[in-house]
Amino acid sequence: MPEGQLCIWKGNKCVRVVRAHGKGHQTMRPDGFLTYGGVCSLCLRDDGKVMFSAGADGNVIAWDVSGGDITDAKQILGTVLLKAGPETPASLPQIRTLDCYKDSNTFIAGTNRCDMWEVDETPEVLIYGHAADVKGLAMNPQTHTIFATACDSG
């Protein structure tokens, strides 16, 4: 959601809203209206026990979903903030997409700065290479060094 919440659904009805991310800074939608980035991507780890959420606030949160539900108390690993230097909240990278390694808390994140990060104990930029926001990412489940990406520039 643009305000940074996760909606919990039962059937086709939202039954609860969980605070997850900050709004991030405003961006222009294709129709010309301003909106906040909020939650940009969700990724369920292969074992079905951990879900990662990524936001326009530059944070990734790992959630324990092994019981089939999400609550504020079920955050694990703390929050990972991607920072490349002395930055202000308005200049933090907005995380647009992510995917995680099989059975691991390490993940790859694509940002609005056209870069790809590998996030583990020491997050680092893997690739500076796209000409626009990275919007899609898929890991090869057999080989961690191979992944496909998509961006606005084609």
Salt bridges, closest charged atoms under 4 A:
GLU3 OE1 - LYS23 NZ 3.79
ASP31 OD2 - ARG29 NH2 2.42
ASP47 OD2 - ARG45 NH2 2.74
ASP57 OD1 - HIS21 ND1 3.19
ASP69 OD1 - ARG16 NH2 2.77
GLU87 OE1 - ARG113 NH2 2.85
ASP133 OD2 - ARG96 NH2 3.03
ASP152 OD2 - LYS135 NZ 3.89
